[in-house]
């Protein structure tokens, strides 16, 4: 919103009517001294407070504004009294000048200057650098009234036909030589309403009436995307009860909403395709305002175990956090269609041996916002280890006999299949199902020997794939490659088994790291972290066997876990959850405190 500019009054000289100030002051002193015997207390107080005893040695320096040359032979008057003319360098020095006076300057061929002066010098010296306009030149002068004590206008901008004018700290301004006619006058400020209007300049000096500024506020911020920090096209950004012309968004997604009413509450809404629509409220103060929590956040939801051991759903910036029911979860996984979140929670067995809690399976419906227990038949099962994408689980019952049976079942605990008789001393780990549900992989360790097996769910064939001192099965990709590490003679190798070629491929000898995972949308890339000298996130390309660093954590932070949900990656430290996109790996943002 723009304010109207006061009218211009044409003047070539400010008249000085009546007696000079200095003569009036002298007469007043004489009068006061004449009645000193009557009211001495009042006289002394009046003299101390109203007669300035401060004086300066003043140097005045003049130039021709148009030619920027020294202006000699200009006549100088102080309070109506002639003080001399400027020398060849445009300088006149006047001694013992009071701090307040009326200054008048006359020079042949130039417009006369008349203005009140308040000197502020140092060490008894003061300086005035002034310029005169030539007769017939058009120029404009004026002053801005802020109404704010000590306001210095240093952040405000003033333009005449897009040419910047200097605003003095007291709000006064003047232009250089201008063509007569209509000109555009603009004032831009963070603290007052902007002004844009047309002014008609006549020949000679044109003085605007003092411009009283109206307090206002601007709302500023940035609309780059939160996770990727991308410039997002076609953003719908609106502020309630504000004209679109007041909103400006630049090429770097910085926005300014100008000339808002002070002490007024505004509703701000942002939305864009692929991003969460948000509304914010702000009460404007005079000057520049921002909404700290205002962000354009990529669509997406992360589910995690909170510090209070509750399943929590959150937007990617942690702005919308919701407790989904209070059940203590672990082994959390988002389904492929992002509509269900599977997790396990401890459940106390009642109808079987022992009282050790067992983690049964639940899912949280993200559309209905409800939790459903999936595992129903726990009879004869021990600890269960699900593969949510395959919809299957495996379990090794706790039995007192020398052998146990490794079982496969669906997530409800039904449709069971016996895979292998397991020695009582054996440790089963790392069970993984291929997405097509054709193969089941697991490691069996007895004493100091470990074997990886492949079980064909269609043919019921069990095949030993690899034997080493120890195995850790990490992940299986969309092509069915099973990723594992193995210990051979105290050396740890990273390898994978390819079911198409029935070959084991060593990716890297002497591997160091944890949490090795295939990317969901790129089955040839492995991500992992290594909390060594510094905590590093790395990747390996299994087609070229190249390893590279993605980023590292600063200070003493360490990675605790790494996982992928939807199209984003997440990692946890000891007390925070972060999100990042591999297309912009050096940018990672906090989701929540843990």
N, C-alpha and C positions, 0 to 999 in steps of 0.2 A: 504494500500500500504506500502511496506516495503523498507527501504533504505539499501544500501550495506555497509558493515562494512569495514573500512580500513584494510590493511594487517598488520600482526603481525611482529615486528622486534625482533629478539632474542637478549637478552642482559643479562649478569649476573652482569655487573657493568657499571655504567656510568663513562666514563673516565674523568679525570680532567686534561686537557692539559694546558700547559703554567704556568705562575706565579699565585700564590694564589691571590684572589681578594683583601685581606687586604694589601698585599705587594704592589700591583699596586696602591692602593689608597694612600698609604704613599708616594710613589714616585711622584704621581701627586701633592700632597700637597707641597712637596719640590720644585718641578718645579715652581709651582704657586708663592711660596714665593720668588723665585729668581728673578721674574720679577715684584714684587709688586710695585716698584717705577715707572714703565712705565704705567701700566693701573690699578690703585688701585680700581677704581669703579667696574670694571669687576671682580676683584679678590674677593672682599668682597661678591658680589652677588653670585658668584660660590660656595664659601665656605658655605654660609648660606643654599643654596638650595641643595647641593650635598654631604655634609659630614654629616652623621647621628651621632648625639651626644647621642642618646638614647641607653641605655644598660640595660641588665637584668641579674638577677641571675637565671640560667636555670637548671631545674631538668629534666634529661632524664631517662626514665624507659623503660627497654627492657624485652620482653618475647620471649620464643620459641613459635611461632604461632601454631605449630602442637600439642605440649604438653601443651600449655598455662601455662608454668612454667617460673619463673624468669630466666633471662639469665645473669650469672656473667662473669667476665673476658673478656668482649667485649671491643675492642679498639675504642675510639671515636676520630674523627678528625673534626676540624672546619677550613674551608678554607685551608686544607692541613696540618694544625698544630695539633700535637697530644695533647689531653686534658686529657688523663687518661683512666682508665678502670672501668667498672661497678662493684659494690660490690656484695655480696652474694644475695642481693635482686634485682639485675639487675638495680641498680640506680647509676647515676653519677651526681654530682652537679658541675656546672661550673659557676663561678662568672664573672660579667662584660662582658657579651656577647652582641655583637651588634645585631640589629634587623634583619639583613639579612646576611646569610652565606651559604656556601656549607657544608652539613653534610655528613660524611662518617663513616660507622660502619663496623668493621671487627671482626669476631669471628670464632674460629676453628670449622669446621663442618657445617658452615652456609653460605648461599649466602651473599655476600657483599651488603650493602645498600648505595646508593648514591642519594641525593636529595637536591634541593635548598629549604631553609627554610626562611619564613618571620614570625617573632615572633609577637604575639599580647598578651601582658601580662597585669596584673593589679598590681599596687603598686610595680613595678620593678621586679616582679616575673613572670616566664614563665615555662610551663610544656610541655614536649613531651612524649607521650606514644606510643612506637613503637614495632613492632614485626619482627623477622627475620625468613626466611624460611631455612630449612635444605638443604644442598647441595644435588642435585639430585631430590628434590621436583619440581613438575611442578606447576606453578602458573601464574596468569595473572594480569597485571596492565594496566591502561590506563586513559584517561580523556575524558570527554564529553564537547564539546564547544557549548554553547547555543547561543552566540551572543547577549544575553539580559543582560544588566547591573544588577548586584545584584540578578540574578536568582539563587535559592538555591536548586533546584531539590528535594524538600521535598515531592512532590506528585508523583514523577516519580519512576519507578520500574526497576530494572536490575536483570537479572537471568543468571546463567550459569548452564546448564542442570537442570533447574527448581529450583536451589538453589539460594535464594536471595542474592545479593551483596549490600553492603552499598555504597551509593554515597555520597561523602563529599560535603559540600556546594560549593566548588570550582569546582566540577565536576569530581574530581579524584576518582578512585575506584581500588580495588584489591581483588583478590579471596583468599580463603584458599588453602590448598594443593589439587591438582587435579591429576587425572590419565592422563598420556600422551595420545594423540590421538585426535580424532575429538569430539568436544563438541558443544552444541547448545547455542548460545549467543542471548539473547532477551532483548530489551529495550522497555518499555511501558510508554507512556506519553500522557497527555491530551493536551499538548502544542506543541509537536513535532511529526513527523512521527515515527511510531514504527519501530523497527529494529528486524529482525530475520534472523540469518545466522549461518553457521557452521564455527568454528575456529579450526585450527590444533595446538595443544599444544605440544611443545617439552620439553625435560627435562630441568629443571632450570626455570629461569625467562623469561616470555614471555610478551613483552610490545607492546600494540597496538599503532598504530599511533593515534594522537588525532582525535576524531570522531566529525565532524561538523554536528550538528543537523539541520534538516529542519523544519521550522515552519509549524504547522498544527492545525486543530481544530477537536473536537469531537462533535457530536450531541447526546444529551441524553434526556431521558424522560420515561414516563410510559404509557402502553397501557391497563391498567385495564379499564373496562367499566365505563362510567361517572356516571350513576345513581346508579347502584348496586355495583360498585367497584368489579366486578367479574374478575377473570382471564379468558380471552377469548381464546378458542382454535382456531387454524387454522387462524390466522390473516395474511392477505397479507400486508406486509409492505415493501415498496420499496422507494429508493432514486435515482432519475434520474442520470445517468452516474456514478453510484457507484456499485462496485462489491458486490455480495451477501456475499462474505467472510468478507467484512468490517462491516456487520450488525450482531449484536449479541442481542438476546432476552433471558433473563433468566426466571426461573420458576415463578418469581413474576411479570412478564410482564414489567420489566425494560429493556429498550433498549439502546444500544450504537452503533453509526455509527462512526467509527474511521478513522483517517488519511485523513480528508477532506481538500481540498485546501483552504487556507485563502483568504478572499475577493472574494469568488466565490458564486454565487447564485445557490441554489439547490431546486428542487421540490420534496416534500415528499408526498407520497400517502398511506393511510391506508384504509383497507376495511375488512369486515368479515360478514358472514351470520347473518342477524338480526340487523345489525348496519349500520349507515349512512356512505357511502363512502365519504372521504374528501381528499382534496389536500391542501397543505400548501407550502409556499415559505420562505426560510431563506437564508440570506447572512452570511457566516461563518466568525467568528473572531477567532484569535488564542486562543486556550484554549477550555474550555467547553462551549457549546452553548445549548440552549433549545428554544422550541417554546411554549410560554405560553398558547396559545389558542389551542394547539394540544390536541385533545381528541378523544377517541373511544366512540361515543355516540349511545345509543340504538335508533333503528328506532322508530319514533313516532313524532307526531305533536300536539302542544297545541294551542288552539284558545282562545283568551281572549280580554278583553276590555282594551285598553291602557290608559295611563295617558291623552292622547289627545282625549279620547272617540272615538277611532277607533277600528274596528275589526282587530286584528293582528294575524297572524299565525307565529309560531316560532318552531324551533327544540327544543329538550328538554334541550339544554344548552344555548339557546338564541343566537346561532351563526348565524342562518339564520332567520332573522325576516323580515316579509313582510307585508306591509299594504294592506289589501284586498279591498280597495275601498273608505274609508273615511266615510262610513255610521256609525253613532253612534249606537252601539249595546248594548243590554242587554239580559238576559235570553238565554245565549249561550249554545248549546248542539251539540255534535258530533253524527252523525247518527251511527247506528249499524255497517254498512259496512265501516265506516270511510271515505266515499267519499263525504259526504255532511255535512256542518256545518249550522245548523239552528239557527236563532237568531231573535230577535225583534228589531224594531227601530221605533222611534216616527214618526207619520204620521198625518198631520193636516186634520181633517175631513172637507169636503166641502159640501156634500149633506145631512147633518143631523143636528140635533139640536146642538148648541154650537160650540165653536171653540177649545175645549180642544184637545191636540194631543192624538192620539191613537197609540199604538205600534202594527204595522202590522208585518207579518212574511216574512222573506227572507231566502234564503239559499245560501251558498257559495259553488260552485263546486270545490273541491280540485284538480281535474284532469284538468278541463278546466280553472280554476282560474277566474271564472266569478260569478257575483252575480245576482240572479233571485228573483223577488218579487213573493211570494207564495199567500198571501191573496189578492184576487181580489174583492170580494163582501163584502163591509163593510156596506151596507145598513141595517139599523135596528140593528146594533151591537153596543155595548158599548165597554168597555175594554175587550180585549180578552186574554185568558190564555191557551196557547197551551200545548199539550203533544206530543212531536215530535215522540217518539217511537210508539205511538198509531196512529199518523197521525190525531189527533182530537184536537178540542179546545172547550172551553166553554166561554160563555159571558152573562153578565147581562146588558141589554140595559138601558140607562139612560132615564127614562120616568117620566113625571110629575104626573101620576096617582098614586093612593095608592098602586097599585100592579105592579109588573114587572114579566117578564118571564125569567127563567133561560134556556138558549139555549145551545145545542150541535151542532157543525158543523164540517165539515172537515177543513183542514188548509187553503183551498181557501176561506172559508166563506160560502160554499154551503152545500147542503144536511143537512138542519137543522132539529133538533128534539127538541120539547118543553119538558123540564124535570119537572119544578115545577113553580107555581106562587109564587112570592117572595113578602113579605111585604115591603113597602117602607122604613121601618126602619131597615130591615135585612141587615146583612153583610155576603156576601158569600166569603169563602176562601178555599184554599188548595185543589182545584179540582185535582183529580188524576184518570187516566184511567188505567185499567189493560192492559197488553201487548196484550192479546187476544181480546181486545176491547169489552169484555162482560160486564164489570162493570165500573161505574163512581161513584167516591166517592167525597163528598164535605161536608163542615161544614157550617151551617147557625146559625148565632148568632143574637138574638133579645133581646135587653136590657142585662140582666145578665144571660141569658140561651143560651146554645149552644147545637146543635144537629148534629151528623154525620149521613149522609144518604148514602145509597147504591142504585144506579139506575141501573137496568138491561136493557141494550140496546137491548136485544133480546125480552124480555117479556114486556118491558116498565113498570115493577114493581118498585115502590119506597119504600124503607124500611128504617125506622129509626133504627140506630144501637146503639147509645149511647147518653146520655144527661149528660151534666156537666156544670160548670160555664163558662168554656172556652175550646176550642180545637185548636190544631195546627196540621194539617196534614203534615207529613214530606216527606214520600216516599212510594213507592209500589215496592215490589220485584218481581222476575221472577215467583214466585209461587202464586202471587196475594195477598199476605199479605199486608195490609195497615197499615203503622206505624204512630202513632199519640201520642201526649201528651195531657193530660187533667188535668184541675184544679178541685179538689174536696175539699171543706172546706180549702182553701188556701194551699193545698198540691198538688204538680205537680207529676203526674205519667206518665211513659212511657209505652205504650201498643200497641198491634197490633190486628187487626181483621183478622181471618183466614176464608176465604170464604168456604173452604172445610168442616170445622167443624161448621161454623157459630158461633164461639166462640170468645170472646174478652179475650186476655191473657195479664195480667199485667207483664211487663218485670221488672220494677223497680219502687218502691215507692220513693218519694222525690228525683226525678231526677233533676240534675243541668247540664245545657249545652245547646248547640245550634247546628243547622245544622245536625240533625240526618239523616244518609243515610245508606241504605242497600248496601253491596258490590254486584257488578254486577255478579261476578263469584262465590260468596258464599252467598246465600240468608239468611243464618243463622247468619251472622255477621253484626253488626251495627257500623258505625264509627260516631264520633261526637267530638266536642271540648268544653272545658269549660275554659273561661277566668276568673278564680277565683283568688286565691292568686298567682298562676302562670298559664300561658297559657298551658293547657294540651290537647293533642290529645288522645282520649280513644276509646276503642271498647267494645261491649257487645255481648256475644254469647247467642242467644235467646233459644238455646236448654238446656244450663246449667245455664242461668241467671247470668253468671259471668261477672264482669266488670274489665277491666285492662287498665293500662296506656300504650300507645305506645311510646310516647316521649313528651317532653315539650320544650317550647321556652325559651331561656335565656334572661336575662335583662328585658326590658319593652315591648318587642314584644308581640303582641296579634294576635290571629287568627281573620280574618275578614270573610272569606268564605272557604269552603271545597268542592271539587268536584272531580269527576272521569271522565277521558277521556281515551278511549282505555284501555290499561293494566296498566296505571299509575294513581296515585292520586296526586292531586295538592292542595296547600293552598295559600291563600293570606294574607299578613300582610298589614299594612298601605301603604307600598311603594315597596313591592317586591312580586314576584311570585316564588314558590318553587315546585319541583317535588320530589316524593319519591315512593318507591316500598315497599309494606307491607311485602315482604319476607326479606327485609333488612331495617326495619323501622327506625333504628337509623341513617341511612344515608339519608340526604335530601339535594338537590342541588338547587342552584338558577337558575331560568330560565331567569328572566328579572326584571329590575327595572320598577316600575309602576309610 
